[in-house]
């Protein structure tokens, strides 16, 4: 699973969010410059990260769109179908 404050990472500014885990976990942290160097050393990494970001963009776009266009009943049914399983 990936989690991040990508806006903070890209802008190199402190995040307004914090990340906390419920269970013990392993974390990999990578400095911004090392991350950029991975794109040069491993061109496939660029494609992988782009696809992950595209999926996140679509997911983040769906919530406000649903709040504007779907009825509360439609949003509830979608919640049951996609999030509670």
C-alpha positions as CSV (number, residue, x, y, z in Angstrom):
1,X,0.0,0.0,0.0
2,X,1.2,3.5,-0.8
3,X,0.5,6.5,1.3
4,X,2.0,9.9,1.2
5,X,1.6,13.6,1.3
6,X,2.5,13.9,-2.4
7,X,1.8,17.6,-2.6
8,X,4.2,18.2,0.2
9,X,6.8,15.9,-1.4
10,X,6.6,17.5,-4.8
11,X,6.6,21.1,-3.5
12,X,9.2,20.3,-0.9
13,X,7.1,22.2,1.7
14,X,5.9,20.9,5.1
15,X,2.7,18.9,4.9
16,X,-0.5,20.0,6.7
17,X,-1.3,16.3,7.2
18,X,0.2,13.6,9.3
19,X,0.0,9.8,8.7
20,X,-0.5,7.4,11.6
21,X,-0.9,3.7,11.5
22,X,-3.2,1.5,13.6
23,X,-1.0,-1.5,13.4
24,X,2.8,-2.0,13.2
25,X,4.1,-1.6,9.7
26,X,7.2,-1.2,7.7
27,X,7.8,2.2,6.1
28,X,10.1,3.2,3.2
29,X,11.1,6.8,3.0
30,X,12.9,8.3,0.1
31,X,14.3,11.8,-0.3
32,X,13.0,13.8,-3.2
33,X,16.3,13.9,-5.1
34,X,16.7,10.2,-4.8
35,X,13.2,9.7,-6.1
36,X,14.0,11.8,-9.1
37,X,17.1,9.9,-9.7
38,X,15.1,6.7,-9.8
39,X,13.3,8.0,-12.9
40,X,16.6,8.4,-14.7
41,X,18.0,5.1,-13.6
42,X,14.8,3.1,-14.1
43,X,12.6,4.6,-16.9
44,X,9.8,2.1,-16.1
45,X,9.5,3.7,-12.7
46,X,8.3,6.9,-14.3
47,X,5.5,5.0,-16.0
48,X,4.5,3.2,-12.8
49,X,4.3,6.4,-10.7
50,X,2.4,8.1,-13.5
51,X,-0.2,5.3,-13.5
52,X,-0.5,5.4,-9.7
53,X,-1.0,9.2,-9.7
54,X,-3.6,8.9,-12.5
55,X,-5.6,6.4,-10.4
56,X,-5.4,8.7,-7.4
57,X,-6.5,11.7,-9.4
58,X,-9.6,9.9,-10.7
59,X,-10.4,8.6,-7.2
60,X,-10.1,12.1,-5.7
61,X,-12.1,13.6,-8.5
62,X,-15.0,11.2,-8.0
63,X,-15.8,12.3,-4.5
64,X,-16.6,16.0,-5.1
65,X,-18.3,15.1,-8.4
66,X,-20.5,12.6,-6.6
67,X,-21.4,15.1,-3.9
68,X,-22.5,17.6,-6.5
69,X,-24.3,15.3,-8.9
70,X,-25.5,12.2,-7.0
71,X,-28.4,12.1,-4.6
72,X,-27.7,11.0,-1.0
73,X,-29.3,7.7,-1.8
74,X,-27.1,7.1,-4.8
75,X,-24.0,8.0,-2.7
76,X,-25.1,5.6,0.1
77,X,-25.6,2.8,-2.4
78,X,-22.2,3.4,-3.9
79,X,-20.7,3.4,-0.5
80,X,-22.2,0.0,0.2
81,X,-21.1,-1.3,-3.1
82,X,-17.5,0.0,-3.2
83,X,-16.3,0.7,0.3
84,X,-17.9,-1.8,2.7
85,X,-16.9,-5.0,1.0
